[in-house]
Amino acid sequence: MSASGVVVITGANRGIGLELARYYAREGGDVIGVCRQSSDELAEVASEVIDGVDVTTEAGIEKLRSALAGKKIRLLINNAGLLQDEQLGSIDFDSIRKQMEINAYAPLRVAEALVPQIEEGGKIANITSRMGSIADNDSGGRYGYRASKAALNAFGKSLAVDLKPKGIAVAQLHPGYVKTRMVNFGGMITPGESARGLADRIANLNLENTGSFWHSNGDELPW
């Protein structure tokens, strides 16, 4: 896929989202960064910033739809996310609900709202996590994060099936263990390295492999 065209990225103001914005801007994309609060770094690289958007609310989705009215989208990257921890015996169900809203429901809201504007041959990349893999769970815990990312994977797979006749491909992508604020910068790769791997996976996404669950390094992950 050519990097030209409109690239919409949620959670684009920092971390992996910002590095994806930088990558696609360098490659000639018309990058539109979506976030609750912009950053100077995003403003430097994005063609347009739509801030003040809470993608968990109807009002936020309507603001996004209105701001993008009339634009044809080549690539939508659902990147906004939240990681919190819950331990058995002291589970905070409000925390789980919040992660479900941000990590699972919001990407589906955004996709449903913007699908009419995604061009044939366009793509949706959902930034998920291998922690959403049930088969790969050998350490327990993280109830809300695991469940929300598993739900996102299920949503993404259904989107892939439903959108294939429209010529739109969908992937679920694990960015790797990345040095971002989400993990207190304790990761193994930089956001830039992750973004390059994610971009490679997106470039290789097509209607034959739509619906797949990939690591940014190219490995296909188990459900």
C-alpha positions as MATLAB code, in Angstrom:
seq = 'MSASGVVVITGANRGIGLELARYYAREGGDVIGVCRQSSDELAEVASEVIDGVDVTTEAGIEKLRSALAGKKIRLLINNAGLLQDEQLGSIDFDSIRKQMEINAYAPLRVAEALVPQIEEGGKIANITSRMGSIADNDSGGRYGYRASKAALNAFGKSLAVDLKPKGIAVAQLHPGYVKTRMVNFGGMITPGESARGLADRIANLNLENTGSFWHSNGDELPW';
ca = [
       0.000    0.000    0.000;
       1.238    3.437   -0.851;
       1.622    5.726    2.146;
      -0.019    8.542    0.183;
      -3.602    9.469    0.947;
      -5.375   10.338    4.180;
      -4.131    8.492    7.258;
      -6.250    8.918   10.398;
      -4.579    7.961   13.692;
      -6.283    8.015   17.097;
      -4.193    8.576   20.214;
      -1.660   10.326   17.982;
      -0.294   12.877   20.416;
       2.429   10.690   21.961;
       4.043    7.264   22.082;
       3.342    4.788   19.301;
       0.612    6.965   17.795;
       3.007    9.903   17.439;
       5.684    7.704   15.864;
       3.149    6.326   13.398;
       2.182    9.906   12.550;
       5.838   10.760   11.956;
       6.341    7.661    9.818;
       3.385    8.274    7.513;
       4.145   11.995    7.259;
       7.693   11.149    6.108;
       6.233    8.744    3.562;
       4.011   11.413    2.070;
       0.757   10.632    3.843;
      -1.830   13.264    4.665;
      -1.762   12.541    8.412;
      -4.724   13.511   10.572;
      -4.000   13.076   14.262;
      -6.927   12.497   16.613;
      -6.536   12.947   20.352;
      -8.024   14.409   23.494;
      -5.151   16.866   23.920;
      -2.649   17.696   21.195;
       1.106   18.026   21.576;
       3.689   20.250   19.920;
       5.310   17.128   18.467;
       2.095   16.066   16.762;
       1.378   19.559   15.470;
       4.796   19.541   13.762;
       4.098   16.439   11.655;
       0.340   16.173   11.149;
      -1.444   17.854    8.262;
      -4.348   18.341   10.650;
      -4.988   17.719   14.350;
      -8.489   17.010   15.640;
      -8.205   17.402   19.396;
     -10.748   17.494   22.180;
     -12.083   14.146   20.946;
     -13.184   11.532   23.478;
     -13.692    8.450   21.320;
     -15.654    6.712   24.076;
     -18.600    9.101   23.718;
     -21.218    9.729   21.051;
     -20.354   13.425   21.159;
     -16.691   12.651   20.515;
     -17.508   10.367   17.607;
     -19.835   12.967   16.107;
     -17.109   15.625   16.419;
     -14.692   13.301   14.621;
     -17.179   12.458   11.880;
     -17.979   16.128   11.353;
     -14.313   17.149   11.217;
     -13.584   14.477    8.603;
     -16.690   15.122    6.483;
     -15.935   14.928    2.780;
     -12.527   13.267    3.192;
     -11.700    9.886    1.684;
      -9.621    7.830    4.113;
      -6.862    5.502    2.923;
      -5.846    4.163    6.332;
      -7.470    4.263    9.767;
      -5.262    3.342   12.737;
      -7.129    2.773   15.999;
      -4.305    3.336   18.457;
      -5.777    5.023   21.561;
      -5.553    2.701   24.554;
      -5.374    2.339   28.327;
      -3.450   -0.178   30.451;
      -4.424   -0.712   34.084;
      -3.851   -3.614   36.462;
      -6.268   -5.702   38.524;
      -5.365   -8.520   40.880;
      -7.659  -11.315   41.933;
      -9.113  -10.505   45.347;
      -9.132   -6.755   44.761;
     -10.572   -6.388   41.261;
     -11.776   -2.889   40.391;
     -14.653   -3.448   37.982;
     -14.868    0.252   37.181;
     -11.285   -0.059   35.902;
     -12.294   -2.996   33.724;
     -15.274   -1.081   32.333;
     -13.071    1.919   31.517;
     -10.565   -0.251   29.657;
     -13.361   -1.936   27.728;
     -14.709    1.472   26.697;
     -11.318    2.788   25.535;
      -9.617   -0.347   24.198;
     -12.543   -2.203   22.618;
     -15.729   -0.189   22.215;
     -14.043    3.035   21.057;
     -12.210    1.466   18.074;
     -15.465   -0.152   16.983;
     -17.279    3.184   17.347;
     -14.626    4.940   15.269;
     -14.592    2.248   12.589;
     -18.363    2.180   12.252;
     -18.503    5.972   12.006;
     -15.748    6.266    9.391;
     -16.281    3.169    7.234;
     -18.419    5.124    4.731;
     -15.389    7.364    4.122;
     -12.773    4.623    3.774;
     -11.994    4.146    0.110;
     -11.997    0.803   -1.657;
      -8.549   -0.681   -1.155;
      -8.305    1.133    2.183;
      -7.286   -0.442    5.459;
      -8.047   -0.442    9.176;
      -5.279   -1.279   11.653;
      -6.355   -1.947   15.230;
      -3.442   -1.627   17.654;
      -4.128   -4.463   20.051;
      -1.860   -6.572   22.284;
      -0.690  -10.154   22.512;
      -2.161   -9.909   26.032;
      -5.483  -10.207   24.229;
      -4.487  -13.724   23.168;
      -6.236  -16.358   25.284;
      -3.922  -19.112   24.056;
      -0.834  -17.075   24.960;
      -1.928  -16.195   28.509;
       0.456  -17.986   30.870;
       0.850  -15.307   33.527;
      -2.732  -14.325   34.498;
      -3.707  -10.968   35.953;
      -4.435   -7.798   33.958;
      -8.089   -8.788   33.770;
      -9.379   -5.603   32.188;
      -6.566   -5.136   29.696;
      -6.588   -8.760   28.555;
     -10.378   -8.850   28.224;
     -10.581   -5.530   26.394;
      -7.905   -6.486   23.890;
      -9.499   -9.908   23.340;
     -12.774   -8.080   22.655;
     -10.991   -5.739   20.238;
      -9.580   -8.774   18.425;
     -13.077  -10.234   18.108;
     -14.458   -6.923   16.845;
     -11.619   -6.620   14.354;
     -12.162  -10.108   12.996;
     -15.860   -9.387   12.424;
     -14.989   -6.074   10.766;
     -12.615   -7.943    8.447;
     -15.378  -10.326    7.373;
     -17.997   -7.608    6.967;
     -15.733   -5.174    5.110;
     -14.031   -7.596    2.730;
     -16.830   -7.241    0.149;
     -16.221   -3.471    0.260;
     -12.530   -3.969   -0.525;
     -11.372   -2.876    2.944;
      -8.810   -4.992    4.829;
      -8.491   -5.099    8.631;
      -5.619   -6.238   10.874;
      -5.090   -6.637   14.605;
      -1.519   -5.592   15.377;
       0.572   -6.083   18.511;
       3.180   -3.297   18.679;
       5.696   -5.244   20.790;
       6.894   -4.337   24.283;
       7.474   -0.666   23.627;
       9.203    1.967   25.773;
       6.219    4.242   26.326;
       4.566    5.992   29.260;
       1.966    3.203   29.353;
       4.617    0.783   30.700;
       6.700    3.418   32.515;
       9.213    3.304   29.647;
      10.266   -0.219   30.616;
       9.866   -1.832   27.193;
      12.325   -3.601   24.915;
      11.983   -1.563   21.702;
      11.554    2.125   20.956;
       8.325    3.631   19.637;
      10.117    4.317   16.364;
      11.125    0.669   15.965;
       7.589   -0.412   16.758;
       6.095    2.042   14.278;
       8.323    0.764   11.479;
       7.303   -2.822   12.204;
       3.627   -1.891   12.354;
       3.909    0.011    9.079;
       5.455   -3.060    7.446;
       2.543   -5.206    8.616;
       0.068   -2.626    7.315;
       1.852   -2.488    3.966;
       1.529   -6.285    3.671;
      -2.146   -6.328    4.693;
      -4.505   -7.317    1.891;
      -7.864   -8.975    1.298;
      -6.269  -12.438    1.376;
      -4.850  -12.054    4.905;
      -7.468   -9.642    6.274;
      -8.546  -10.435    9.822;
      -5.101  -11.635   10.912;
      -3.498  -11.025   14.325;
       0.171  -10.093   13.946;
       3.137   -9.085   16.055;
       4.912   -6.019   14.680;
       7.910   -8.292   13.973;
       5.831  -10.267   11.472;
       4.894  -13.279   13.615;
       1.263  -14.375   13.407;
      -0.135  -14.590   16.926;
      -2.549  -17.183   18.343;
      -6.064  -16.165   19.312;
];
